[in-house]
Amino acid sequence: MEQKLYIYSSKRINLMDIKADLKWIHKELDTVKDPTLIEAFKNMLKYRNKLAPERITIERYNQELEASEKEIESGSFYTHEDVKKIAGQWGKK
């Protein structure tokens, strides 16, 4: 049976905080003169784009949440202690 680890976060991202952060980042980037730092930022953004999955619909998101909740209700999950034990075995023979 395939086991999946789901991590839920209750932290909500405030749109105003994001806008303020972006404004600050833009302002700071305008002052950067170091070509190495600029290249590093460019590479991070390119890498992020390679990893970013396509956005899913709200319906698909809700289906995935329901499926996850059913797996949890059926006992198909690992506790934190289970994960620590499993990780402790990594690299051991």
PDB file of N, CA, C and O in Angstrom, chain B, residues numbered from 101:
ATOM      1  N   MET B 101       0.839  -1.174   0.000  1.00  0.00           N
ATOM      2  CA  MET B 101       0.000   0.000   0.000  1.00  0.00           C
ATOM      3  C   MET B 101       0.885   1.238   0.000  1.00  0.00           C
ATOM      4  O   MET B 101       1.819   1.341   0.796  1.00  0.00           O
ATOM      5  N   GLU B 102       0.596   2.156  -0.874  1.00  0.00           N
ATOM      6  CA  GLU B 102       1.362   3.389  -0.959  1.00  0.00           C
ATOM      7  C   GLU B 102       0.982   4.301   0.194  1.00  0.00           C
ATOM      8  O   GLU B 102      -0.199   4.509   0.472  1.00  0.00           O
ATOM      9  N   GLN B 103       1.978   4.835   0.855  1.00  0.00           N
ATOM     10  CA  GLN B 103       1.747   5.756   1.958  1.00  0.00           C
ATOM     11  C   GLN B 103       2.144   7.159   1.518  1.00  0.00           C
ATOM     12  O   GLN B 103       3.144   7.338   0.822  1.00  0.00           O
ATOM     13  N   LYS B 104       1.369   8.144   1.921  1.00  0.00           N
ATOM     14  CA  LYS B 104       1.666   9.526   1.581  1.00  0.00           C
ATOM     15  C   LYS B 104       1.737  10.331   2.858  1.00  0.00           C
ATOM     16  O   LYS B 104       1.036  10.036   3.826  1.00  0.00           O
ATOM     17  N   LEU B 105       2.577  11.341   2.866  1.00  0.00           N
ATOM     18  CA  LEU B 105       2.693  12.237   4.000  1.00  0.00           C
ATOM     19  C   LEU B 105       2.043  13.554   3.611  1.00  0.00           C
ATOM     20  O   LEU B 105       2.425  14.171   2.617  1.00  0.00           O
ATOM     21  N   TYR B 106       1.068  13.980   4.389  1.00  0.00           N
ATOM     22  CA  TYR B 106       0.386  15.236   4.131  1.00  0.00           C
ATOM     23  C   TYR B 106       0.705  16.199   5.257  1.00  0.00           C
ATOM     24  O   TYR B 106       0.618  15.852   6.435  1.00  0.00           O
ATOM     25  N   ILE B 107       1.067  17.389   4.889  1.00  0.00           N
ATOM     26  CA  ILE B 107       1.358  18.419   5.868  1.00  0.00           C
ATOM     27  C   ILE B 107       0.359  19.535   5.642  1.00  0.00           C
ATOM     28  O   ILE B 107       0.258  20.078   4.542  1.00  0.00           O
ATOM     29  N   TYR B 108      -0.373  19.874   6.679  1.00  0.00           N
ATOM     30  CA  TYR B 108      -1.368  20.916   6.581  1.00  0.00           C
ATOM     31  C   TYR B 108      -0.884  22.138   7.343  1.00  0.00           C
ATOM     32  O   TYR B 108      -0.307  22.016   8.424  1.00  0.00           O
ATOM     33  N   SER B 109      -1.114  23.292   6.790  1.00  0.00           N
ATOM     34  CA  SER B 109      -0.728  24.532   7.447  1.00  0.00           C
ATOM     35  C   SER B 109      -1.969  25.372   7.627  1.00  0.00           C
ATOM     36  O   SER B 109      -2.775  25.523   6.709  1.00  0.00           O
ATOM     37  N   SER B 110      -2.113  25.917   8.819  1.00  0.00           N
ATOM     38  CA  SER B 110      -3.275  26.762   9.071  1.00  0.00           C
ATOM     39  C   SER B 110      -2.934  28.233   8.846  1.00  0.00           C
ATOM     40  O   SER B 110      -3.799  29.095   8.998  1.00  0.00           O
ATOM     41  N   LYS B 111      -1.683  28.531   8.484  1.00  0.00           N
ATOM     42  CA  LYS B 111      -1.271  29.910   8.275  1.00  0.00           C
ATOM     43  C   LYS B 111      -1.873  30.426   6.974  1.00  0.00           C
ATOM     44  O   LYS B 111      -1.713  29.820   5.915  1.00  0.00           O
ATOM     45  N   ARG B 112      -2.542  31.515   7.072  1.00  0.00           N
ATOM     46  CA  ARG B 112      -3.122  32.147   5.887  1.00  0.00           C
ATOM     47  C   ARG B 112      -2.205  33.285   5.460  1.00  0.00           C
ATOM     48  O   ARG B 112      -1.736  34.068   6.285  1.00  0.00           O
ATOM     49  N   ILE B 113      -1.964  33.360   4.176  1.00  0.00           N
ATOM     50  CA  ILE B 113      -1.107  34.405   3.657  1.00  0.00           C
ATOM     51  C   ILE B 113      -1.970  35.616   3.341  1.00  0.00           C
ATOM     52  O   ILE B 113      -2.947  35.520   2.598  1.00  0.00           O
ATOM     53  N   ASN B 114      -1.607  36.730   3.899  1.00  0.00           N
ATOM     54  CA  ASN B 114      -2.346  37.961   3.698  1.00  0.00           C
ATOM     55  C   ASN B 114      -1.886  38.603   2.398  1.00  0.00           C
ATOM     56  O   ASN B 114      -0.690  38.825   2.208  1.00  0.00           O
ATOM     57  N   LEU B 115      -2.813  38.902   1.507  1.00  0.00           N
ATOM     58  CA  LEU B 115      -2.493  39.488   0.211  1.00  0.00           C
ATOM     59  C   LEU B 115      -1.766  40.813   0.373  1.00  0.00           C
ATOM     60  O   LEU B 115      -0.871  41.123  -0.413  1.00  0.00           O
ATOM     61  N   MET B 116      -2.134  41.599   1.375  1.00  0.00           N
ATOM     62  CA  MET B 116      -1.470  42.880   1.602  1.00  0.00           C
ATOM     63  C   MET B 116      -0.015  42.674   2.012  1.00  0.00           C
ATOM     64  O   MET B 116       0.859  43.439   1.606  1.00  0.00           O
ATOM     65  N   ASP B 117       0.247  41.641   2.817  1.00  0.00           N
ATOM     66  CA  ASP B 117       1.627  41.342   3.212  1.00  0.00           C
ATOM     67  C   ASP B 117       2.458  40.980   1.990  1.00  0.00           C
ATOM     68  O   ASP B 117       3.606  41.407   1.865  1.00  0.00           O
ATOM     69  N   ILE B 118       1.881  40.196   1.094  1.00  0.00           N
ATOM     70  CA  ILE B 118       2.596  39.797  -0.112  1.00  0.00           C
ATOM     71  C   ILE B 118       2.898  41.020  -0.972  1.00  0.00           C
ATOM     72  O   ILE B 118       4.008  41.168  -1.483  1.00  0.00           O
ATOM     73  N   LYS B 119       1.914  41.887  -1.129  1.00  0.00           N
ATOM     74  CA  LYS B 119       2.131  43.093  -1.930  1.00  0.00           C
ATOM     75  C   LYS B 119       3.211  43.969  -1.318  1.00  0.00           C
ATOM     76  O   LYS B 119       4.043  44.520  -2.039  1.00  0.00           O
ATOM     77  N   ALA B 120       3.208  44.105  -0.008  1.00  0.00           N
ATOM     78  CA  ALA B 120       4.239  44.905   0.668  1.00  0.00           C
ATOM     79  C   ALA B 120       5.610  44.264   0.490  1.00  0.00           C
ATOM     80  O   ALA B 120       6.597  44.957   0.242  1.00  0.00           O
ATOM     81  N   ASP B 121       5.670  42.936   0.619  1.00  0.00           N
ATOM     82  CA  ASP B 121       6.938  42.229   0.426  1.00  0.00           C
ATOM     83  C   ASP B 121       7.451  42.410  -0.999  1.00  0.00           C
ATOM     84  O   ASP B 121       8.635  42.674  -1.206  1.00  0.00           O
ATOM     85  N   LEU B 122       6.565  42.269  -1.976  1.00  0.00           N
ATOM     86  CA  LEU B 122       6.968  42.433  -3.373  1.00  0.00           C
ATOM     87  C   LEU B 122       7.470  43.852  -3.650  1.00  0.00           C
ATOM     88  O   LEU B 122       8.451  44.050  -4.366  1.00  0.00           O
ATOM     89  N   LYS B 123       6.781  44.826  -3.072  1.00  0.00           N
ATOM     90  CA  LYS B 123       7.203  46.219  -3.252  1.00  0.00           C
ATOM     91  C   LYS B 123       8.604  46.413  -2.686  1.00  0.00           C
ATOM     92  O   LYS B 123       9.443  47.062  -3.311  1.00  0.00           O
ATOM     93  N   TRP B 124       8.860  45.855  -1.508  1.00  0.00           N
ATOM     94  CA  TRP B 124      10.179  45.964  -0.884  1.00  0.00           C
ATOM     95  C   TRP B 124      11.236  45.255  -1.731  1.00  0.00           C
ATOM     96  O   TRP B 124      12.328  45.783  -1.943  1.00  0.00           O
ATOM     97  N   ILE B 125      10.905  44.061  -2.210  1.00  0.00           N
ATOM     98  CA  ILE B 125      11.852  43.303  -3.035  1.00  0.00           C
ATOM     99  C   ILE B 125      12.190  44.069  -4.308  1.00  0.00           C
ATOM    100  O   ILE B 125      13.359  44.159  -4.682  1.00  0.00           O
ATOM    101  N   HIS B 126      11.184  44.620  -4.975  1.00  0.00           N
ATOM    102  CA  HIS B 126      11.426  45.404  -6.192  1.00  0.00           C
ATOM    103  C   HIS B 126      12.355  46.585  -5.895  1.00  0.00           C
ATOM    104  O   HIS B 126      13.295  46.853  -6.643  1.00  0.00           O
ATOM    105  N   LYS B 127      12.079  47.278  -4.806  1.00  0.00           N
ATOM    106  CA  LYS B 127      12.894  48.431  -4.421  1.00  0.00           C
ATOM    107  C   LYS B 127      14.343  48.006  -4.181  1.00  0.00           C
ATOM    108  O   LYS B 127      15.278  48.665  -4.635  1.00  0.00           O
ATOM    109  N   GLU B 128      14.514  46.899  -3.462  1.00  0.00           N
ATOM    110  CA  GLU B 128      15.865  46.421  -3.175  1.00  0.00           C
ATOM    111  C   GLU B 128      16.579  45.953  -4.442  1.00  0.00           C
ATOM    112  O   GLU B 128      17.770  46.211  -4.616  1.00  0.00           O
ATOM    113  N   LEU B 129      15.857  45.269  -5.322  1.00  0.00           N
ATOM    114  CA  LEU B 129      16.471  44.775  -6.560  1.00  0.00           C
ATOM    115  C   LEU B 129      16.958  45.925  -7.446  1.00  0.00           C
ATOM    116  O   LEU B 129      17.958  45.796  -8.153  1.00  0.00           O
ATOM    117  N   ASP B 130      16.250  47.029  -7.397  1.00  0.00           N
ATOM    118  CA  ASP B 130      16.665  48.180  -8.200  1.00  0.00           C
ATOM    119  C   ASP B 130      18.021  48.720  -7.770  1.00  0.00           C
ATOM    120  O   ASP B 130      18.676  49.421  -8.541  1.00  0.00           O
ATOM    121  N   THR B 131      18.454  48.408  -6.555  1.00  0.00           N
ATOM    122  CA  THR B 131      19.733  48.924  -6.063  1.00  0.00           C
ATOM    123  C   THR B 131      20.882  47.933  -6.229  1.00  0.00           C
ATOM    124  O   THR B 131      22.036  48.278  -5.977  1.00  0.00           O
ATOM    125  N   VAL B 132      20.580  46.710  -6.648  1.00  0.00           N
ATOM    126  CA  VAL B 132      21.618  45.679  -6.764  1.00  0.00           C
ATOM    127  C   VAL B 132      22.511  45.972  -7.961  1.00  0.00           C
ATOM    128  O   VAL B 132      22.035  46.182  -9.077  1.00  0.00           O
ATOM    129  N   LYS B 133      23.812  45.982  -7.706  1.00  0.00           N
ATOM    130  CA  LYS B 133      24.791  46.222  -8.776  1.00  0.00           C
ATOM    131  C   LYS B 133      25.715  45.020  -8.984  1.00  0.00           C
ATOM    132  O   LYS B 133      26.456  44.969  -9.965  1.00  0.00           O
ATOM    133  N   ASP B 134      25.672  44.065  -8.071  1.00  0.00           N
ATOM    134  CA  ASP B 134      26.560  42.903  -8.113  1.00  0.00           C
ATOM    135  C   ASP B 134      26.054  41.898  -9.148  1.00  0.00           C
ATOM    136  O   ASP B 134      24.982  41.322  -8.963  1.00  0.00           O
ATOM    137  N   PRO B 135      26.802  41.674 -10.235  1.00  0.00           N
ATOM    138  CA  PRO B 135      26.349  40.744 -11.285  1.00  0.00           C
ATOM    139  C   PRO B 135      26.182  39.310 -10.784  1.00  0.00           C
ATOM    140  O   PRO B 135      25.329  38.573 -11.279  1.00  0.00           O
ATOM    141  N   THR B 136      26.992  38.918  -9.808  1.00  0.00           N
ATOM    142  CA  THR B 136      26.878  37.564  -9.273  1.00  0.00           C
ATOM    143  C   THR B 136      25.560  37.395  -8.523  1.00  0.00           C
ATOM    144  O   THR B 136      24.900  36.363  -8.642  1.00  0.00           O
ATOM    145  N   LEU B 137      25.184  38.404  -7.757  1.00  0.00           N
ATOM    146  CA  LEU B 137      23.917  38.351  -7.027  1.00  0.00           C
ATOM    147  C   LEU B 137      22.734  38.365  -7.995  1.00  0.00           C
ATOM    148  O   LEU B 137      21.757  37.642  -7.801  1.00  0.00           O
ATOM    149  N   ILE B 138      22.826  39.174  -9.013  1.00  0.00           N
ATOM    150  CA  ILE B 138      21.764  39.221 -10.030  1.00  0.00           C
ATOM    151  C   ILE B 138      21.622  37.858 -10.704  1.00  0.00           C
ATOM    152  O   ILE B 138      20.508  37.377 -10.915  1.00  0.00           O
ATOM    153  N   GLU B 139      22.743  37.244 -11.037  1.00  0.00           N
ATOM    154  CA  GLU B 139      22.716  35.914 -11.657  1.00  0.00           C
ATOM    155  C   GLU B 139      22.092  34.884 -10.716  1.00  0.00           C
ATOM    156  O   GLU B 139      21.340  34.011 -11.150  1.00  0.00           O
ATOM    157  N   ALA B 140      22.411  34.994  -9.418  1.00  0.00           N
ATOM    158  CA  ALA B 140      21.846  34.068  -8.434  1.00  0.00           C
ATOM    159  C   ALA B 140      20.325  34.212  -8.367  1.00  0.00           C
ATOM    160  O   ALA B 140      19.605  33.214  -8.342  1.00  0.00           O
ATOM    161  N   PHE B 141      19.838  35.455  -8.337  1.00  0.00           N
ATOM    162  CA  PHE B 141      18.389  35.677  -8.323  1.00  0.00           C
ATOM    163  C   PHE B 141      17.748  35.109  -9.589  1.00  0.00           C
ATOM    164  O   PHE B 141      16.701  34.462  -9.537  1.00  0.00           O
ATOM    165  N   LYS B 142      18.391  35.361 -10.713  1.00  0.00           N
ATOM    166  CA  LYS B 142      17.869  34.882 -11.991  1.00  0.00           C
ATOM    167  C   LYS B 142      17.767  33.353 -11.990  1.00  0.00           C
ATOM    168  O   LYS B 142      16.766  32.787 -12.429  1.00  0.00           O
ATOM    169  N   ASN B 143      18.813  32.699 -11.493  1.00  0.00           N
ATOM    170  CA  ASN B 143      18.802  31.240 -11.445  1.00  0.00           C
ATOM    171  C   ASN B 143      17.736  30.700 -10.499  1.00  0.00           C
ATOM    172  O   ASN B 143      17.094  29.693 -10.798  1.00  0.00           O
ATOM    173  N   MET B 144      17.541  31.365  -9.356  1.00  0.00           N
ATOM    174  CA  MET B 144      16.487  30.931  -8.425  1.00  0.00           C
ATOM    175  C   MET B 144      15.118  31.014  -9.083  1.00  0.00           C
ATOM    176  O   MET B 144      14.301  30.103  -8.949  1.00  0.00           O
ATOM    177  N   LEU B 145      14.873  32.101  -9.791  1.00  0.00           N
ATOM    178  CA  LEU B 145      13.573  32.272 -10.437  1.00  0.00           C
ATOM    179  C   LEU B 145      13.370  31.274 -11.566  1.00  0.00           C
ATOM    180  O   LEU B 145      12.269  30.753 -11.746  1.00  0.00           O
ATOM    181  N   LYS B 146      14.424  31.006 -12.324  1.00  0.00           N
ATOM    182  CA  LYS B 146      14.316  30.005 -13.388  1.00  0.00           C
ATOM    183  C   LYS B 146      14.053  28.625 -12.800  1.00  0.00           C
ATOM    184  O   LYS B 146      13.224  27.874 -13.313  1.00  0.00           O
ATOM    185  N   TYR B 147      14.763  28.292 -11.719  1.00  0.00           N
ATOM    186  CA  TYR B 147      14.593  26.997 -11.069  1.00  0.00           C
ATOM    187  C   TYR B 147      13.185  26.855 -10.510  1.00  0.00           C
ATOM    188  O   TYR B 147      12.572  25.794 -10.622  1.00  0.00           O
ATOM    189  N   ARG B 148      12.675  27.922  -9.908  1.00  0.00           N
ATOM    190  CA  ARG B 148      11.315  27.913  -9.369  1.00  0.00           C
ATOM    191  C   ARG B 148      10.305  27.630 -10.464  1.00  0.00           C
ATOM    192  O   ARG B 148       9.347  26.886 -10.254  1.00  0.00           O
ATOM    193  N   ASN B 149      10.512  28.215 -11.622  1.00  0.00           N
ATOM    194  CA  ASN B 149       9.583  27.994 -12.736  1.00  0.00           C
ATOM    195  C   ASN B 149       9.610  26.555 -13.214  1.00  0.00           C
ATOM    196  O   ASN B 149       8.587  26.032 -13.657  1.00  0.00           O
ATOM    197  N   LYS B 150      10.770  25.903 -13.132  1.00  0.00           N
ATOM    198  CA  LYS B 150      10.857  24.500 -13.533  1.00  0.00           C
ATOM    199  C   LYS B 150      10.102  23.609 -12.563  1.00  0.00           C
ATOM    200  O   LYS B 150       9.546  22.587 -12.965  1.00  0.00           O
ATOM    201  N   LEU B 151      10.074  23.987 -11.282  1.00  0.00           N
ATOM    202  CA  LEU B 151       9.435  23.160 -10.268  1.00  0.00           C
ATOM    203  C   LEU B 151       7.957  23.458 -10.080  1.00  0.00           C
ATOM    204  O   LEU B 151       7.216  22.619  -9.568  1.00  0.00           O
ATOM    205  N   ALA B 152       7.524  24.636 -10.486  1.00  0.00           N
ATOM    206  CA  ALA B 152       6.148  25.048 -10.234  1.00  0.00           C
ATOM    207  C   ALA B 152       5.185  24.198 -11.056  1.00  0.00           C
ATOM    208  O   ALA B 152       5.216  24.231 -12.287  1.00  0.00           O
ATOM    209  N   PRO B 153       4.332  23.439 -10.376  1.00  0.00           N
ATOM    210  CA  PRO B 153       3.344  22.648 -11.114  1.00  0.00           C
ATOM    211  C   PRO B 153       2.254  23.559 -11.675  1.00  0.00           C
ATOM    212  O   PRO B 153       2.081  24.701 -11.250  1.00  0.00           O
ATOM    213  N   GLU B 154       1.541  23.016 -12.630  1.00  0.00           N
ATOM    214  CA  GLU B 154       0.420  23.788 -13.155  1.00  0.00           C
ATOM    215  C   GLU B 154      -0.623  23.970 -12.069  1.00  0.00           C
ATOM    216  O   GLU B 154      -0.833  23.081 -11.244  1.00  0.00           O
ATOM    217  N   ARG B 155      -1.263  25.103 -12.071  1.00  0.00           N
ATOM    218  CA  ARG B 155      -2.303  25.362 -11.071  1.00  0.00           C
ATOM    219  C   ARG B 155      -3.469  24.416 -11.314  1.00  0.00           C
ATOM    220  O   ARG B 155      -3.796  24.077 -12.452  1.00  0.00           O
ATOM    221  N   ILE B 156      -4.085  24.000 -10.221  1.00  0.00           N
ATOM    222  CA  ILE B 156      -5.238  23.124 -10.333  1.00  0.00           C
ATOM    223  C   ILE B 156      -6.498  23.914 -10.014  1.00  0.00           C
ATOM    224  O   ILE B 156      -6.445  24.984  -9.407  1.00  0.00           O
ATOM    225  N   THR B 157      -7.612  23.373 -10.428  1.00  0.00           N
ATOM    226  CA  THR B 157      -8.881  24.042 -10.167  1.00  0.00           C
ATOM    227  C   THR B 157      -9.254  23.852  -8.703  1.00  0.00           C
ATOM    228  O   THR B 157      -8.729  22.967  -8.028  1.00  0.00           O
ATOM    229  N   ILE B 158     -10.150  24.675  -8.226  1.00  0.00           N
ATOM    230  CA  ILE B 158     -10.632  24.556  -6.849  1.00  0.00           C
ATOM    231  C   ILE B 158     -11.349  23.223  -6.656  1.00  0.00           C
ATOM    232  O   ILE B 158     -11.309  22.634  -5.575  1.00  0.00           O
ATOM    233  N   GLU B 159     -12.004  22.757  -7.715  1.00  0.00           N
ATOM    234  CA  GLU B 159     -12.689  21.472  -7.631  1.00  0.00           C
ATOM    235  C   GLU B 159     -11.681  20.343  -7.426  1.00  0.00           C
ATOM    236  O   GLU B 159     -11.876  19.457  -6.594  1.00  0.00           O
ATOM    237  N   ARG B 160     -10.603  20.397  -8.203  1.00  0.00           N
ATOM    238  CA  ARG B 160      -9.552  19.370  -8.073  1.00  0.00           C
ATOM    239  C   ARG B 160      -8.909  19.448  -6.685  1.00  0.00           C
ATOM    240  O   ARG B 160      -8.655  18.421  -6.056  1.00  0.00           O
ATOM    241  N   TYR B 161      -8.653  20.645  -6.222  1.00  0.00           N
ATOM    242  CA  TYR B 161      -8.075  20.855  -4.895  1.00  0.00           C
ATOM    243  C   TYR B 161      -8.966  20.234  -3.819  1.00  0.00           C
ATOM    244  O   TYR B 161      -8.488  19.529  -2.931  1.00  0.00           O
ATOM    245  N   ASN B 162     -10.270  20.509  -3.914  1.00  0.00           N
ATOM    246  CA  ASN B 162     -11.206  19.958  -2.929  1.00  0.00           C
ATOM    247  C   ASN B 162     -11.283  18.432  -3.013  1.00  0.00           C
ATOM    248  O   ASN B 162     -11.415  17.761  -1.989  1.00  0.00           O
ATOM    249  N   GLN B 163     -11.201  17.881  -4.228  1.00  0.00           N
ATOM    250  CA  GLN B 163     -11.189  16.421  -4.389  1.00  0.00           C
ATOM    251  C   GLN B 163      -9.958  15.819  -3.712  1.00  0.00           C
ATOM    252  O   GLN B 163     -10.049  14.790  -3.043  1.00  0.00           O
ATOM    253  N   GLU B 164      -8.812  16.467  -3.890  1.00  0.00           N
ATOM    254  CA  GLU B 164      -7.587  15.966  -3.265  1.00  0.00           C
ATOM    255  C   GLU B 164      -7.667  16.048  -1.743  1.00  0.00           C
ATOM    256  O   GLU B 164      -7.205  15.147  -1.043  1.00  0.00           O
ATOM    257  N   LEU B 165      -8.253  17.123  -1.238  1.00  0.00           N
ATOM    258  CA  LEU B 165      -8.430  17.244   0.214  1.00  0.00           C
ATOM    259  C   LEU B 165      -9.345  16.134   0.743  1.00  0.00           C
ATOM    260  O   LEU B 165      -9.045  15.514   1.763  1.00  0.00           O
ATOM    261  N   GLU B 166     -10.452  15.887   0.053  1.00  0.00           N
ATOM    262  CA  GLU B 166     -11.376  14.835   0.478  1.00  0.00           C
ATOM    263  C   GLU B 166     -10.701  13.466   0.455  1.00  0.00           C
ATOM    264  O   GLU B 166     -10.878  12.663   1.371  1.00  0.00           O
ATOM    265  N   ALA B 167      -9.929  13.207  -0.594  1.00  0.00           N
ATOM    266  CA  ALA B 167      -9.214  11.933  -0.692  1.00  0.00           C
ATOM    267  C   ALA B 167      -8.208  11.801   0.450  1.00  0.00           C
ATOM    268  O   ALA B 167      -8.063  10.729   1.038  1.00  0.00           O
ATOM    269  N   SER B 168      -7.527  12.877   0.753  1.00  0.00           N
ATOM    270  CA  SER B 168      -6.549  12.862   1.851  1.00  0.00           C
ATOM    271  C   SER B 168      -7.228  12.611   3.188  1.00  0.00           C
ATOM    272  O   SER B 168      -6.735  11.833   4.005  1.00  0.00           O
ATOM    273  N   GLU B 169      -8.349  13.263   3.407  1.00  0.00           N
ATOM    274  CA  GLU B 169      -9.078  13.072   4.664  1.00  0.00           C
ATOM    275  C   GLU B 169      -9.559  11.636   4.811  1.00  0.00           C
ATOM    276  O   GLU B 169      -9.530  11.080   5.909  1.00  0.00           O
ATOM    277  N   LYS B 170     -10.003  11.027   3.707  1.00  0.00           N
ATOM    278  CA  LYS B 170     -10.434   9.626   3.748  1.00  0.00           C
ATOM    279  C   LYS B 170      -9.269   8.709   4.103  1.00  0.00           C
ATOM    280  O   LYS B 170      -9.428   7.772   4.884  1.00  0.00           O
ATOM    281  N   GLU B 171      -8.089   8.981   3.525  1.00  0.00           N
ATOM    282  CA  GLU B 171      -6.910   8.177   3.847  1.00  0.00           C
ATOM    283  C   GLU B 171      -6.564   8.301   5.331  1.00  0.00           C
ATOM    284  O   GLU B 171      -6.241   7.310   5.986  1.00  0.00           O
ATOM    285  N   ILE B 172      -6.634   9.509   5.847  1.00  0.00           N
ATOM    286  CA  ILE B 172      -6.337   9.729   7.268  1.00  0.00           C
ATOM    287  C   ILE B 172      -7.351   9.000   8.133  1.00  0.00           C
ATOM    288  O   ILE B 172      -6.979   8.330   9.096  1.00  0.00           O
ATOM    289  N   GLU B 173      -8.630   9.126   7.798  1.00  0.00           N
ATOM    290  CA  GLU B 173      -9.689   8.463   8.570  1.00  0.00           C
ATOM    291  C   GLU B 173      -9.537   6.945   8.551  1.00  0.00           C
ATOM    292  O   GLU B 173      -9.889   6.276   9.522  1.00  0.00           O
ATOM    293  N   SER B 174      -9.012   6.396   7.452  1.00  0.00           N
ATOM    294  CA  SER B 174      -8.849   4.949   7.349  1.00  0.00           C
ATOM    295  C   SER B 174      -7.560   4.466   8.022  1.00  0.00           C
ATOM    296  O   SER B 174      -7.269   3.270   8.047  1.00  0.00           O
ATOM    297  N   GLY B 175      -6.789   5.422   8.568  1.00  0.00           N
ATOM    298  CA  GLY B 175      -5.560   5.042   9.253  1.00  0.00           C
ATOM    299  C   GLY B 175      -4.354   4.951   8.345  1.00  0.00           C
ATOM    300  O   GLY B 175      -3.304   4.459   8.758  1.00  0.00           O
ATOM    301  N   SER B 176      -4.484   5.415   7.124  1.00  0.00           N
ATOM    302  CA  SER B 176      -3.403   5.333   6.154  1.00  0.00           C
ATOM    303  C   SER B 176      -2.520   6.581   6.269  1.00  0.00           C
ATOM    304  O   SER B 176      -2.542   7.457   5.404  1.00  0.00           O
ATOM    305  N   PHE B 177      -1.746   6.641   7.353  1.00  0.00           N
ATOM    306  CA  PHE B 177      -0.846   7.764   7.570  1.00  0.00           C
ATOM    307  C   PHE B 177       0.257   7.339   8.527  1.00  0.00           C
ATOM    308  O   PHE B 177       0.169   6.294   9.171  1.00  0.00           O
ATOM    309  N   TYR B 178       1.287   8.153   8.610  1.00  0.00           N
ATOM    310  CA  TYR B 178       2.377   7.945   9.562  1.00  0.00           C
ATOM    311  C   TYR B 178       2.317   9.042  10.616  1.00  0.00           C
ATOM    312  O   TYR B 178       2.067  10.206  10.302  1.00  0.00           O
ATOM    313  N   THR B 179       2.549   8.662  11.862  1.00  0.00           N
ATOM    314  CA  THR B 179       2.653   9.662  12.908  1.00  0.00           C
ATOM    315  C   THR B 179       4.045  10.276  12.845  1.00  0.00           C
ATOM    316  O   THR B 179       4.920   9.792  12.128  1.00  0.00           O
ATOM    317  N   HIS B 180       4.232  11.333  13.594  1.00  0.00           N
ATOM    318  CA  HIS B 180       5.547  11.969  13.656  1.00  0.00           C
ATOM    319  C   HIS B 180       6.574  10.974  14.183  1.00  0.00           C
ATOM    320  O   HIS B 180       7.696  10.917  13.679  1.00  0.00           O
ATOM    321  N   GLU B 181       6.205  10.199  15.182  1.00  0.00           N
ATOM    322  CA  GLU B 181       7.121   9.190  15.730  1.00  0.00           C
ATOM    323  C   GLU B 181       7.460   8.140  14.675  1.00  0.00           C
ATOM    324  O   GLU B 181       8.614   7.726  14.563  1.00  0.00           O
ATOM    325  N   ASP B 182       6.458   7.706  13.897  1.00  0.00           N
ATOM    326  CA  ASP B 182       6.704   6.735  12.814  1.00  0.00           C
ATOM    327  C   ASP B 182       7.738   7.281  11.832  1.00  0.00           C
ATOM    328  O   ASP B 182       8.674   6.579  11.448  1.00  0.00           O
ATOM    329  N   VAL B 183       7.562   8.530  11.432  1.00  0.00           N
ATOM    330  CA  VAL B 183       8.456   9.140  10.448  1.00  0.00           C
ATOM    331  C   VAL B 183       9.860   9.244  11.017  1.00  0.00           C
ATOM    332  O   VAL B 183      10.830   9.009  10.296  1.00  0.00           O
ATOM    333  N   LYS B 184       9.994   9.591  12.296  1.00  0.00           N
ATOM    334  CA  LYS B 184      11.322   9.661  12.909  1.00  0.00           C
ATOM    335  C   LYS B 184      11.998   8.295  12.896  1.00  0.00           C
ATOM    336  O   LYS B 184      13.197   8.200  12.633  1.00  0.00           O
ATOM    337  N   LYS B 185      11.236   7.231  13.178  1.00  0.00           N
ATOM    338  CA  LYS B 185      11.808   5.876  13.153  1.00  0.00           C
ATOM    339  C   LYS B 185      12.229   5.484  11.732  1.00  0.00           C
ATOM    340  O   LYS B 185      13.304   4.920  11.530  1.00  0.00           O
ATOM    341  N   ILE B 186      11.380   5.786  10.761  1.00  0.00           N
ATOM    342  CA  ILE B 186      11.688   5.457   9.365  1.00  0.00           C
ATOM    343  C   ILE B 186      12.931   6.232   8.917  1.00  0.00           C
ATOM    344  O   ILE B 186      13.840   5.656   8.318  1.00  0.00           O
ATOM    345  N   ALA B 187      12.972   7.519   9.201  1.00  0.00           N
ATOM    346  CA  ALA B 187      14.118   8.327   8.809  1.00  0.00           C
ATOM    347  C   ALA B 187      15.386   7.858   9.508  1.00  0.00           C
ATOM    348  O   ALA B 187      16.477   7.941   8.944  1.00  0.00           O
ATOM    349  N   GLY B 188      15.246   7.373  10.718  1.00  0.00           N
ATOM    350  CA  GLY B 188      16.398   6.853  11.452  1.00  0.00           C
ATOM    351  C   GLY B 188      17.011   5.622  10.808  1.00  0.00           C
ATOM    352  O   GLY B 188      18.173   5.302  11.061  1.00  0.00           O
ATOM    353  N   GLN B 189      16.244   4.932   9.981  1.00  0.00           N
ATOM    354  CA  GLN B 189      16.730   3.737   9.293  1.00  0.00           C
ATOM    355  C   GLN B 189      17.409   4.055   7.961  1.00  0.00           C
ATOM    356  O   GLN B 189      18.065   3.193   7.376  1.00  0.00           O
ATOM    357  N   TRP B 190      17.254   5.279   7.486  1.00  0.00           N
ATOM    358  CA  TRP B 190      17.850   5.647   6.209  1.00  0.00           C
ATOM    359  C   TRP B 190      19.361   5.512   6.292  1.00  0.00           C
ATOM    360  O   TRP B 190      19.979   5.971   7.252  1.00  0.00           O
ATOM    361  N   GLY B 191      19.931   4.905   5.323  1.00  0.00           N
ATOM    362  CA  GLY B 191      21.373   4.751   5.257  1.00  0.00           C
ATOM    363  C   GLY B 191      21.909   3.562   6.047  1.00  0.00           C
ATOM    364  O   GLY B 191      23.089   3.228   5.941  1.00  0.00           O
ATOM    365  N   LYS B 192      21.054   2.925   6.834  1.00  0.00           N
ATOM    366  CA  LYS B 192      21.473   1.743   7.597  1.00  0.00           C
ATOM    367  C   LYS B 192      21.177   0.514   6.778  1.00  0.00           C
ATOM    368  O   LYS B 192      20.217   0.482   6.008  1.00  0.00           O
ATOM    369  N   LYS B 193      22.010  -0.508   6.946  1.00  0.00           N
ATOM    370  CA  LYS B 193      21.774  -1.751   6.212  1.00  0.00           C
ATOM    371  C   LYS B 193      21.514  -2.876   7.154  1.00  0.00           C
ATOM    372  O   LYS B 193      21.292  -4.006   6.720  1.00  0.00           O
TER     373      LYS B 193
END
